[in-house]
């Protein structure tokens, strides 16, 4: 019996050493890869102070009205890879990263859905991107776009909602649990090795897919993504309780589908969304 216990202890110690080694190796791999990606993928736009922290804003094209893109859950400005350059052929288009996502700083405050429209308003104001704007949101971004249009109606010319969320479709527990665990899985290199989340960027143009894949392996981006998804229902409830001006042009369109973390990675879906935005812009001119 004593010999068996000694062997069991030895096996446990060996297993623990292997686990520690793998965790340290994964963390080293994650750190080295992240440092390389910071140099490979500098922000393409500009960082604008919104009061204590900076948000990333990327604008291309010329013309009015300016289109402002609000990304879906787990997304960022790069998620609009099919849409932004296409719509920029006829007008100015700005994509940005919400606090803590992509190239934007998180700031000191915890995530609060009601604060998102105010930060976007400050961003556009400080960046001298004059309105009224066409606000476009996908998924959770559609809820934020609705909140913005309700609060800042004089500065909104039109609203395009792609796959707008509904209160009767809360985020699945399995998805929420994965995102809650994702920052820790990212720190140990597990997400990067398995491509569990970064594979979601497949299908986008390479110039967009590569930085998006990088951020879908980043603990800071994933921490804020998890916070947003955790308060999905609260955000949607707020948007549904925010009355829109009946005179405001609103277009609703299906894009990437009902998944809470769906991205516009399909070229055909991206083209359909671009066409809806283009039609809105032409109608407003």
N, C-alpha and C positions, 0 to 999 in steps of 0.2 A: 504493500500500500504506500509506504513511504517513497519507494522508487517511482511509483506512478505519479504521486504528487509532485515530486521533484521534476519529472519530465513535463508534467502539465505546466508548472511554473516556468520552465525553460521555454516551452512553446509560446506561452503568453508573452514573455519578455521579448522573444524573437519577433512575434507578430506586432507588438507595440513599437519596437525599433523600426520595423518595416513601414508601419503606418506613419511614424514621425518622419522618416526619411522621405516618403512619398509626399507628405504635406510640405516639407521644407523645399523639396525639389520643385513641386508645383508652384509654390509661392515665388521661388527664384525665377522660374520660367515666366510666371505672370508679370513680375516686376520688370524683367528684361524686355519682354514683348511690349509692355505698356510704354516704357521709356522710348523704345524704337518708334512706336506708333505716334507718340507726341511729336516727333520730328517729321515723320512721314505725312501726317495729316494736320497741318496747322489750320486754324480757322480761315475759311475763305472770305468771310465778311469782316465786320468790325465789332468790337466790344464797346457797348454803350452803358454808361453809368445810369442806374435807375434808383439810386439812393442806397448806398452802402454796399452794393455789389453790381457786377456788370453782366449784361445779357448779350448774347451773340445774335447779330442781325445780318442777314445776307440778302442784298437786293441786286437785281439785274433787270435790264430792259429800260425802256423809256415810254412815257405816255401816262395818261390818266383815264380812268381812276386807277390808283395803285391797288394791287391785289396783295392781301396779307394772308399767309398760310399758317394755320394752327395745326400742329402735328398730332397724330394719334398717340395712344398710350404706348410707352416704351420707345416711341419715335423721337425724331429731332428734325432739324432743317434738312438734313441729307435724305430724309425719307420721301421728299418731294422730287426725287431725281427725274421721274418721267414728266411731271407736271410743270415745274417751275421754268425750265428752259423753253418749253413749248409755248406757254402763255406769255413769256417774256418777248416773244416775237411781235406781239401787238401792244403790250403795255408794260409798265413797271411791276415787278413781282418781288415781294419780300417774304422770306422764310426766316423764322427765328427759333431759338431754343429756349424753352421755359426754364425757370430757375432750377439749377441742379442737373439739367439734361444737356447732353452734347457739350458744346464749348462754353456754355453759360455757367457762371458761378452760382452756388446755391444760396448764398446769403446766410444770415443768422437765424431767420425764422423757420419754424417747421412748415411743411406744406399746408396751405389753406386754400381750398378751391376758390373761395370768394375773392382771394387776393390776385388771382391770375389776370383777370381783365384790367385791373388797375396797373399792374406791372407792364402789360402790353401797351396800355395807353401812354404810360410814362416813357417807355422805350421809343414809341413812334414819335412822341413829342420831342424828346431829347435828340433823336436822330434826324429831326426836321423832315420827316416823311409826312407831308401834308395830306389830309383827307379831303373829302370823304373817301373811305376805302371800301373795297369789296373784301369782306372777311370770309375766308374759306376754312372750314374745319373738318377733319376726318375722325370718326370714332369719338373717343373722349374729347378730342380737339373740337368736334362739332358742338359739344356741350359748352366748352369754353367760348367758342365763337358766338353762341347764342347769348351767353351771359354778357359778352362784350357789346353785342348789338342792342341789347335791352338797356344797358347802362349808359352807353355813349351813342345813342341814336343819331344825333346831328352829324357825327363823324363817320357814319356807316351808310354807304350808298346801296349796298346789296349784300346778301348773305347766301353762301353756297354750303350746304350741309351734306357731307359724304358719309354714308352709313351712320346717321345720327343714332346715339344710344337711347335705350328706353329703360324706365325704372323697373319694368317687369323682367328684365334680363340682367340680373347682377352678375358680376364676374364669378366664374366658377372657382370653387375652393382649391381645386388642383392647380389652377393657374396662379391664384394668389399665393399659395404655399410655395410654388416654385420661385416666384419673384421675390418673396420674402427671404428665401434661402439663397437666392442668386448672388447677393454681394459676397457672402462667405464662400460660395462655390467658385466665384470669380477670383477671390484672393488666393485660393489654393490651386488655381489653374485648371480646375475641373471643367468649367464652362468652355474655356478656350480649347481644351483637348477634345471635348465631346461635341463642340459646336451646337450645343443644345439650343441656344438663343440666337447666336450669330447667323445660323442658317436661314433665319427669317428674312435676312437682307438679300437672299439670292433672287435674281431676276431684275434687280435695279441696274441702271447703267453703272459701269465699274467705278466711275468717279464718285458716285454716291454710295454704292454698296460697300466699298472698302472702308471708309471712315465709319459707316453705320455698323458694320461688323465689329470694328474695333471698340466702339462704345457699348455694344451689346455684350462685351466681355469686361467692362469697366465697373468696379464696385460703386463708384460715386454716381454714375449714370443709373445704375440698376437700383441703388438705394432710393433715389427720388422716383424712379419708375414704380417701385413697389409701393411707395407712399401714395402715389396717384391712383394706382389700381385699387388699393385698399379702401380709398374713399370714392370709388366709382359711383356708387348709389347716391351718396350725398351730392356729388357734383351734378349728376343727372337730375336729381330732385330739384336742385337750385335752378338749373336751366329751364326745367318745365314750369317752374313757378315764376319765371321771369317773362312777363308779357311783352311780345314784340309789337311794334307799330304795324297795324294792318296795311299801311301804305308801303311798308318796306318790301322790296322785291326779295323773295326767298325761293331758292331752288333746292330740292332734296333729291339726291341721286345715290344709287347703289354703286359701290366701288369695289373694295377689297373683300367685302362680305361681313357677316355678323360676328366673327371672332373678335374678342376684346383686344387682342394684340395684333390684329391683322394690319399689314402695311400694303401700300400701293406698289407692289413689286411687279405686277403683271403689266406689260406694255399696253395691252388692249384696254384694261381697266383705267390705266393712267390716261390714255387717249380720250376715253369717255368723260373723265373728270375734266380734263383740259378743255374739251369741247363745251361742256356746261359752263365753265368759267368764261371762256371766250364769248359765248353767247350772252352771258350776263354783262360783260364789259361793253360789247357792241350795243346792247339794248340801252345801257346807261349813257352812251355818248350822244 
